Structures are given as C-alpha cells and as structure tokens.
Amino acid sequence: MCCSIQHTCRFCLVTSVSDCKLKLTVQLSAKHDMRGARISYLIEHPEYIPQLAQWLFEQWGSILGEKTLETRIKKLNAHMNRDQLPIAWVAHANGQLLGTAALRIHDLEGREDLTPWLGGVFVGSEFRRRGIGAALCATVEEAARTRGIQALYLFTLDKQAWYLRLGWTEFAPCVWHERSGHIMSKRLQSA
C-alpha cells in the first residue's frame, strides 16, 4: 500500500508515511530516470541487500574492521523489520536502488545512554544531490515520531553541515574508531 504524499522540497518534512512507502519527486537526469522513486521498508525489497551490502562495506567496512560482505549482509538482515528496531528503509526507482537509512536503538559504542538513532544514511554516488538523503532522513524521523519518540540522535564523521540544514543540532564531539566525529540530535514534534 502506498501513501499519497508527494515529496517535492529537498528539505521539507513529510506529514505521514503510512505503510512506509513515500513517493518522491526528485530531480531528473539524462542517465537515470528517477520518476516513480519510492521509499520502502527493506523487508519489502530483500533483493537490494547485495547492492546495499557492497555500498556500505565499501563506505564503512574498513573503519569497522569488517572482513567480508557476509558480515554486512548479516547486519542488514537484522534490519528487516517493520515493528521493532532496528528498521531499515530503501529508496528505489524502476528497479534501481538509490539509498538507505535506518532507525536503530544504538549506533555508537559507548553512548548506549542515547537512544534511538538515525543511522546508516547512504545514497549511491550517482544519485546524490537530488533530495534522496533528505527524504530518507524525513522518513526515519516520521517513523520515530509516530512511535512516540521525542528525540533522535545520529553520528557523523563529516556531514555536520548537511544535517544542520535538515534541522539537526550539534550534541557532542566524539571519537569513533580513532576518527573524530560529532553526535547530533533532533527534537521531534508530536505526531
């Protein structure tokens, strides 16, 4: 089942994500037809797990000490939920994976006192700068809001400015696998 929301602004928040499928209107390019882009639960599209695993392994595997794609696939399989955390969503169009984001209980070792987290936000390099990441974040935020969650946290090594534009605030500096980063937070309005 799809909701009828059209997400046209790069930075607006959606008002509903009924059944967690969100129609997106994203910028078109000559190479990739983005009409019909959607955000769905990962559990509805397990066929995207191999590509997701490859992207995330390439992005963060060496930092996390992941030796194989199978480790990342196991993590993604744990996110195949709708009603309990962790939950992952995928943005996709015309059978093409565009990106992902997740709602997790914890996402930073040593900061288990902060919960829950927006995590694993990633958009394929050829699909960036089209509002897909912002729409994925908005989907996770709305899912948290509808669950009565009042605040979310995230960790980033280098995307603070982007998250600030999406309404997040700096919470605290931190170190993750010997790399400097930032914990950010966002207060959510009641649903």
N, C-alpha and C positions, 0 to 999 in steps of 0.2 A: 504494500500500500504506500502511496506517495502523498506527501503533503503538497499543498498548492502554493507554497511560498516561492516567490522569485527573488533571489538574492542578487541585486544589481550593483550595490555600492561596495567598494572594496573593503570598507571598514565598519559597515553598519552591523548591528546585532540582529539576528533573526528573532522573531517573536514566538515561533513554535517549530519543533522538529518532530512532528507526530510521526511515529514509526521510524524515525531516524533516517529518512530519505529527504534530502533537501535538493530542490532543483537550483542550479546555479546558472547565471548568465555571466559568462567570462569572456574576456577579450579573445577575438578570433585571430588566428594566424594562418598564413597560407599553407604551412606544413601540417598543422594539426587542427582538425575541425572539433571545436570544443562545444558545439551545440549539444544539448542534452546531457551536460555534465551533471552528476549527482553525487551526493554523499550518502553512503550506506554503511550499515554495520559490517565489519569484516566477516562476521559469521555468515552473512548472506553471500559473500564472494570469496570463498576459500581459494579459488583459482588465482587470486592475486598474491597469495602468500609467497610463492617462489620469487617473484619480482621484488616484493617488499623486503624479503629477507636479504636479497642481493643488495638493494639500495642501502638498507640500514647497516648491514655488515660492512659495506664499503665506507659508510659515513662514520660509524662509531665502533666497529669491531676491534680495531687495533687499540683504541683507547680502553675498551672494556676487557681486553685480553681474550676475546672470542677467537677460537682457533678454526672453527668451521661454520658453515652456513646452517648446519643442523642445530647448533646452539641457538641461533637467531630464530629459526623456524619453531623450535620449542617455545620460545618466548612469545612469538606471535600466536601460536595455538592457545596459549594461556589467556590471550586477549579475545578469544572468540566467544564473547558473552553479550547479552543484552541487558540483563537484570542485576548483575553483580560485577563489581570491579575485580580485575581490570577489563575495560571495554575499549575496543579499537574501532575506528571508522576509516573508510577509504573513500577518496574522491576518485571518480572514474567517468569516462565518456567513451561511448562507442567501442566498448571492449578494451579500452586502454586505461591502465592505472595512472593516476595523476599524483596522488599523495595520500598521506595518512596522518592521524593524530589519535591520542588515547586519553582516557580518564583512568587514573591509577590511584591506588591507596597511597603508595610511596614511590618516589622516583629518585631519591638522593640518599645514599647510605650516610648514616649519622644524623639525619634530620627526620627521623620517624615521628617526631613530635608535630610535624606539619603534615596535614592531610586534608583533602586529596590533592592530586597533582594533574595538571595538563602535561602530557609527556609525548615523546616520540613524534613530534611535529616534523614532517618531512614532505617536501614536494619535489618531484623529479626535476632535474635541472632544466629540461626543455619546456617545462610548464610553469616556471616561476614568473613572478611579477604580473600575475593575472587575477589576483584575489583569491586563489585557491587556498593558500595557507590561512588567510584571514577567515575564510568561510569554514575551514576545518576547525579553527580555534573557536569560532562562534558556535559551531555545532556542539563541541565538547562543553563549552560554557553553558549553553542552554540545557544540555542533558544534566549537568550538575545542578543547575537552578531548579529544574523540575523535580529533582531528588531532594530538594530542601537544603542543598549545600549553600552556605553563605560566603565562603571564600575558597579560592583555588590558589595553588602555588605552581610554579614552574622553575626549571633550572635552565640556564643558557650560558654557553661559553662566549658567544659573540653576537647575539641577536637582540641585545637590550633595546636598541633604538627602535627596532621593528615592533617589539612587544609594547614599548611605551606608546607608540602610535595607536595600538589596539586597546589602550586603556589600562595596561598593567603598570604597577609601580615597583620600584626597587624595594626589596625587603632586606636583603643582607648579602654581602660578598661571601664567597666560599671557595673551596678548592675541591676539585673533582679529578681523581686520577692524576694528581700533580699538575693540574691546569687550573688557572684562575677562572672563576665564573661568577654568576650572580643568581641568587634566588629572587624571584619576583612574585608578587601576589596581586590578586584582583578580588575586590568585594563584588559579590553578585547581588543584584536586585532580586527581591522576592518574585516568584513566578505569578 
